[in-house]
Amino acid sequence: MRREPAFFEHTLRSKRFNRAFSRRALLRSLGAGAAVAPFLPLLNSHAAPGDFEPRLLLLFSANGTIHENWVPTGTTDDFELSPILAPLAPYKDQLIVVDGLTKTGSGPGDSHQRGIGMLWSGNELLSGTQFPTGDNNSSCGWGGGITIDQAIANDVGTETAYKSLEFGVRTGGADVLARQSYAGSNQPIAPEDNPALMFERLFGGLDVDDSALLKRKAERKSVIDVVRGDLDRLRGKYSADDQLKVEAHLEAIRAIEVRNELAVPTCEVPQLDLAFDPQATENYPEVSRRQIDLLVMAFACELTRVASLQWSRAASNLRLPWTGVEDAHHELSHRGDSDQSMIDKITTINTWYAGEVAYLLERLASVPEGDGTMLDNTIVVWGNELARGNSHGGDPIPFVIAGGGAGVMQPGRFLRYDNASHHRLLVSLAHAMGVDSIQSFGNTDPSTGPLSGLLA
């Protein structure tokens, strides 16, 4: 008997429920197979906004920003986006730009190591000898505590196939500069940099060796073919509008399948040949878009409510020639403020990342949910390890929040704070996701409670 892909087996076992209805009961009532379960959110077209649980997505990019070219101008409710944030203009009414937060704490590690290690955890790095810092031959260990995404996932992730998903774009090796998420002290979580392997994990099967992976891809039907039969049998049991959404969703999955297709050699022992190197510099923009597409698909299929996307790594020395900047990012960011070329180029690099965030928001906004879109029910937070690359400081750390969080956020604002701790933002995210038991977070700030004025 042919086995369904493990993704669908996991989906059925995971007992996922939405407050609006029971997926299992709806499957029975419609006479549908387990494979169609991920498409049921699309059939909930008449749900009210309150019927959707909020999702959380953390984004990371490196080496600080140029504050004067990042910060908006104007007032809380009447502001103009900066040159760096200009690509986000179509979604201005879905943004909360947060200025004036400071990241406190010292401890082991250099500024870049502490920057990424403390960004979402508020915890100092552990002492250790694993990772040299370059500062007087000192060294540090992994992060010293759980990150806010994982603390939230432990609470809200019990009814989804995955508690959380960690996406990466050329994040590099296994070191403290390459990890933004931690399950706990000394427990880094590695992001997946390869879109093909992430697709296989989400929609295809188990962790297997390369030859088995190729064999299954050569023999099994497409993910689309697995579910199309059930969906065809359901025609007439859902509305014409729902049918259009399902067909659009099928086409989106098909497009991802085609882009991530693996070559299957003949006449020799199969070897994994992606025909696409996710580590090649020239492929960096394409990997970013593929990972965004997969991430949005994972949210749409309700595989998780918590995810992260990490572009490169702290102290990233990546070159981004497609932006017109040939210099290595980290080296460039160290130049003094009197170097106008540095100002212009770092502005260009950060503007490119803003464009990737804009693409993400576009994809989230393209998925209908109730009377709104997936963006209305998601909280996206874009952060950085540093305030400014050449000062290596943590004041002010740039944060951009997008989405409505199923009504818990009040977007369309520019909020200024007077050196408020970024720990308060982390607590706010927990409360926005319904985890009110978290009143403090991390070990470098004694204060408690959420950030004033942020949540609706």
Number of C-alpha atoms within 10 A of each C-alpha: 3 5 8 16 20 17 20 23 15 16 22 19 13 15 14 19 13 13 10 14 13 12 19 15 10 13 16 11 9 13 12 18 14 19 23 18 20 21 18 17 20 20 18 17 18 12 17 13 16 13 17 21 18 25 25 25 22 21 21 22 23 28 27 29 27 22 17 13 18 20 22 22 13 11 12 14 13 10 15 16 19 18 16 25 25 17 20 23 14 11 17 20 16 22 23 25 26 21 23 19 24 21 26 22 17 15 13 20 27 18 21 25 28 28 33 29 31 29 26 27 29 31 26 27 28 19 17 14 12 12 17 16 17 10 10 7 7 15 18 21 20 27 32 23 26 23 27 26 26 23 19 22 25 15 14 21 19 15 19 23 24 20 20 21 24 20 24 27 26 25 22 18 11 11 16 23 23 26 26 30 29 24 18 16 17 15 15 23 17 19 22 19 24 21 26 23 17 22 21 19 14 24 20 21 20 13 12 9 10 12 14 14 21 19 12 13 18 14 8 15 12 16 18 15 12 16 19 16 14 17 18 10 12 15 12 9 12 13 12 11 11 19 19 12 18 18 13 13 19 17 13 14 20 16 13 18 18 9 13 20 15 18 15 18 13 7 5 7 8 16 15 15 14 15 10 17 13 20 15 10 15 14 14 20 16 14 25 24 16 19 24 23 20 21 27 20 23 21 22 22 20 23 25 24 27 27 25 22 24 27 21 22 28 30 24 22 17 17 19 19 13 13 12 11 16 13 17 14 22 20 16 21 27 15 16 14 13 8 9 11 13 20 19 13 20 26 20 18 21 22 23 19 21 20 17 18 22 20 18 21 23 15 18 24 20 14 20 19 24 21 11 17 19 26 27 27 27 29 26 25 21 21 22 22 33 30 26 23 26 19 16 18 19 24 20 23 26 25 19 18 22 28 31 28 26 23 19 21 24 18 24 21 20 23 16 15 15 10 15 19 23 26 33 23 22 26 23 24 27 25 19 24 23 16 18 14 9 19 17 19 27 20 16 18 17 10 12 13 17 23 19 11 10 19 17 11
